[in-house]
Amino acid sequence: MAGDMQGKLLDVIVVGAGPAGSIAAWHLAKAGLDVLVIEKYSLPRVKPCAGGLTYKARQAIPFDVSPAISVEATGGILTYHGNPVLQVDLQKPLASLVNRAEFDHFLLKQAQKAGVKALENTRLLSLSQDDASVTVETTQGTFQARFLVGADGINSQAAKQLGLLVDRQVAYAVEAELQVPIGVLGKLGGRVVFDFGAIDHGYGWVFPKSDHLSVGVCCARDDKAPDLKEALKIFIATQPMLKTHRMLSLRGYPGPLGGIPTDLHKGRCLLVGDAANLADAWMGEGLHYAITSAQIAAKSIIQASQSPVSDLSGYSQKVNAEIVSQLYHARRLARVIYKMPGLANFLIKRNQQLVDITFGVIRGDLTFEQAHLDIKKRWFSILLSSIFKKRTKK
């Protein structure tokens, strides 16, 4: 198949078959464009990630992904250094929990059904562009297209070749997959666990999957990351449900810290998802922004392909205005929570407004900007009500 596409001017080359790449490719193919996805690994491949597909992210996907869902999350448990803070069971779905290897493979297959061609085990070596096209050198040959989408993650080779996001800021996480007694999975049900005392300037999580738990810690600062493996070991020891477990895997990985406006395009090329550093500094959630940026990218390329002037500057402007601005507010929210985690846990335990805001942001009912402004507006009343009365249960 590679030989059939060499020497042919394609409409779009997408580098990377993660969620951002596959969703962008799907939209472009649906619009009638000739799309090639190149992916350096063979799918399904291991992808270190907690696998939380928030409700807002799932709603943004243009096709049914239920076959790729492991567990539906309908509630949350907050702990602080392992001590219970509160448990919330929601009437609305909070998130869908996925195994990223299976989920990413499913998305690529949907893109292929829409007409996308894919080359796996194919690494990007270099790219160049002129006024008419983009040329990519890969381990399976040379390809040309009118446009290119860089969707190859936080260590994006496309971004490096384009000279974009040279000084990107990153978070660090370590994740373990744990096998636990079946009774633990049953007791946890569809609840996810967050602990904002598990690590300095970060949090710990426990996400149930169909036959195991995803457990990890994330530090949302790139200047002074602690010993994450040791922090994870301590976090596991503080969680009673993890007393009996068998570790199936352990992986560390960086994640984007978004929130700083910058150019996300150059000439006929643009970046999406993690390659564009689009994840929030509070929870590290990036799937929603990967999907949203992919949709914006596809619309921008479709418009540019129909114009005599192929200008993608509108893509950077729109992403900075609609996504990066929200990630800026996520940074501000994270700064407050991580600076005073004990106070934050005390307040949310005793105040229903903060509970609603917290889970509203995770679910997608509130934007980070709305949450930030709401807390700022209600700060004094939240403090008083938390001091003088207990939280009203739902």
N, C-alpha and C positions, 0 to 999 in steps of 0.2 A: 504493500500500500504506500510505503514511503516514496518509492520510485514514481508512482503515479502522480504525486503531488509536487515533485521536484521539477523545476522549469515552468511551473504554472503559477500565475499570480492569483493567490487566494484573497478573499476579502479580509479575513481576520485570523491571526494566530494568537492563541491563548496559551500562555506559559503557566502550567500548574493546573492540576485536576482536583483541587480542593473545592469546598463549597462555592467560593467566590468565582473561581474559574469555570466550574461546571454550570452555575446559574447564568453567568454572563454568556457562555457559549450557547446555552439553551435559548435564551432570548434572541440572540443574534441569528441563530439558525431558524427560529420561528419567523423571523423577519425576512427570510429568504437569502441570507448571506452564506457564503461558503466558508466554513469555520474548521480550523484544525487546532486541536488541543495537544500539546506535547507535555508529557509527565515523566519526571526522571525515575520514578519507581513503577513497579507493576502493582496494579490494584487488584484486590484489597491489600493495603499496606499498613503497617503499624503507624498510628498517628497519636502521639502523646497529647491528651486533652481530656478534661473532665467529662466532656460530652453533654453539656447542658444546652439544649435547644430551647430558648425561652419562648413563651407563647407568642410574643411579638415577632420573633424570628420565624417561627413555623408559619404564622399567618402570611408572612411576606413571600414564602415559597410558592411559585405559581402552579404547583401540582401536588398531588397527594403523596405524603412521605410516610404514611402509617406503617407500611411494610418494614421500614427501617427503624422503627421506634422500639426501644427495649422496655422502658417503664414510663408511665405517665406520672409526673410529679404534681400532686394536688395539695401539698402542704409543706411546711418548713419547721425546723427545730433550730433554735438559737442556743448555743452554749457559750460559756466564757471560761477558758482554761478547763474545759470539760464539765463545768457545773451548769445545770439547766438554767436557762433564762426564760424561755417561753416556747410554747408549741402552738402553731397556727395551722388549722385545717381550713382550706379555702373551698368555696363553692365553685370557683372558676379554676380552670387548669393553670398551673404556674409555669410549667415547662415540660418538655419531653426529653427524656434521657436516652442518649444514643451511644453506641459503640462507633467511634469515628471511622474505623477501618471499613465497617459495613456501610455506614451512612454515606461516606464520601464515594464509595464504589457505586452505591445506589444512585446518587446524583449524577455521576458520570454516565451511567447507563441510560438515564432519562434524557440526557443531552444527546447521546448517540441515537436514541430513538427519534429525536427531533431532527436528525440529519448531520450531527457533528461527527467529524472524523477524529480519531484519537490515536496517538502514538505513545505507547508506554515504554518504560526503560529508555527514555530519550532525554539526554541532558542538553540544556542550552549552554553553548560554549561562548558565543559572542553575538552581538546584534549591531546593525548599523542601519541608518535610514537616510533617505533623500527626500526631495519634495513630492515624490510619487509613491514611494513604497518603503517597506521595512524588510531587511534581509536578516535572517537568523541562521547561524551556523550551529548545528547540533551533532550529536554522536551518530545520528542516522542520516546526515546529509544537510544540504542547504535548502531553505525554503524562503519564499517571498510572499508578502501580503500587503494589502493597502494599510492595515492597522494592526497594532499589537496590544494585547492586554496582559500585563504582568500580574499573575495571580500565584506566584511561587513562594508565598510565605514570608516570614519575618527575615529570613536570610536570603531574600530575593536576589537572584542573579540578574534578573531584568532591571531591578532598581540600581544595582551596582553599575551595570553597563550604561545606564542612562544618566548616572550621576545624581540620582534623586535620593532623598532621605539619608544623606551621608552620616548625619549625627542623630540617628533615631534613638529614642529612649525606650528601654525595655524593662519588663518585670521578669522575675525568675520563679519557676515553680518546680516542684517535684511531686510525682504522682505514683501511687502504688495501686495495683489491682489485688484485692484481698478476697480470698475464699473464706466464707464464714458459715456457721451452722444455718441451715435453712430457716430455723426459727427466728434468727436475727433479721433475715430478709423479710419474713412475714410480719414481724413486729414493727419494723421500720415502715413497711408499706410503701406508699408513694411519697414519703417525706424526704426532703433533702436536709442535710445538717450543715450549718455554718457556725464557725467559732472564730470570733474576731479578737480572741486573746491567744490564739495558737502560735502566732509569730509576730515579731515586731514589724509594724507597718504592713500588715497583711492579714491573712485569715487562713483557716483550715476548712476543709469540706469533706463530707461523706455523701456520695451519690449512689443510690441503689441501681443496679442493673439487673437483668433477668436472673443471672446466676452468680453474681459476685458484687463487690463494692468497689467503687472508685474513691480512693482516699488520698488527699494531698494537702499541701500547703503552698501558698503563693506569697511572695514578697513584692509589693508594688513600688519598689524603688530600685534604680539601677546603679546607684552610687555606693551602696553598702549592703549587699545581700549577705545574710547570715549563713550558717551551715544548715542548708535546707534538709539534708538527710537526717541530721540530728534533730532538727525541729519537727520533722515528720515522725520520727521515732517517739518523741515526747508527746506529740499530739495524739498518736495512736494509743499511747499508754493512758491518756486522760479520758478516753472514750470507753465507758463500760461495755458497750455493745461489741467492741473490738477485742475484748479480752481473749477470746479464742479465735484465731485466724491463721491462715496460711498465705504467705505472700506469693503471688503468681508472677508479678513483674514489678519493676521499679525503674522509672525514667525521669530524667530532668529535662527541662526545656525552657527557652525564653518565650516571652509573650510581649506584644506591643503595648506601649503606654501612649495612647492617643491624646489629642487635645491641643496640639500646636499647629496652627494653620501653616501650610506649605504647598509648594507646587507638587501635584500628583500626576502630572503629564509632561511630556516633552515631545514636541513634533507630533508624530503619528502614533505615539505610544502613551499608555496610561497604566496606573497601578490600582489594584483593588484589594480589599480585605486586609489580611495581615501584611501583605507586601506594601500596603499604603499606611501601615501602622494604625489601623482602625480597631481599637479595643479600649474598653473603659478601664480607668485606673482604680476603680473601686472593687469590682468583682473579676475583672479580666475578661469579661464577656465580649466575644468578637464575632460570633456567628451572625447575629442580627446585622451588624455593620458590614460584614462580608457580603451578605445577601443584598442589602440595600445599595451598597456601592456597586455591586455587579449590575443591578438594574439600572442605575444612573449611567454606568459605563456603556451598557448596551444601547440605551437611548441616545447617548452622545455620539457613539460611533455610527449608529443608523442615520442620525441627522447629518453628520459630517460626510457620510458616504453619498448623500443625496445633494450635497452642496459643492459648487465649484471651488470653494475655499475650505479645505479640510482642517478646521480649527477645533481643537479639543480643549481650549482654555476654559470653556463653560463647564467642563467636567470638574476641574479643580475648584472652580468657584462654587459650584453646587454642593460638592462634598464638604468643602470647608464650611459652607453656610448651614447645611442640614445635619451633618454628622459630626465634624470636628468641633463645632460650637457646643454640641451636647457633651462631647467627651471632655471639653474644657470644664464644664460644670461638674462632671463626674470626678475630675481631679480635685475640685474644691471640696466636694462632699467627702471624698476619700481622705483628704488632708485632715478634716475635722475628726472623722471617725477614728483614723489611725493614730492621731495625736493623743486622743483621750478615749481609748476603747472601753475603759472601765465605766466612765461617765456615760458613754453612748449606750452601753448595755443596761445600766441602771435606768436610764430614761426610757428606753424602748420597752423595758419590762413593765413599766408603770404607766405607759401612755399609749392609748389606742391610736391616736393620730400618727405617731411615729411608726407603729406597726403597719398601718394602712399605706403610709408613704413608702416604707421600705419594700413591702411586697408589691405595691403598685408600680414601683420603678422596675423591679425584677421582671414582673409580668409584662409590663409595657403600657399600663394604663396611664402612667405619668412619665414625662420626659425628665431627664436629669435637671434641666433648667427649671421646670415646674417644681420639682422636689426641692431644689436648692432655694428657690424663692419662697416656697411655702414654709420651709423650716425657718428661714430668716424672718419671715413675717410673723410666725407663730412662736418664735423662740421663747419669749418671756412667759407666755401662757403655758407652753409645754413644760418649762422648768417648774413653774408654780404648781401645776396640776400633778406633776410627777412627785413633787416633794410632799404635797398635802393629801393626796389620795392615791389609792391603788388603781392600776389599769383596769378598765371595764372590759370584761371578757365578752367575746361575741356570743 
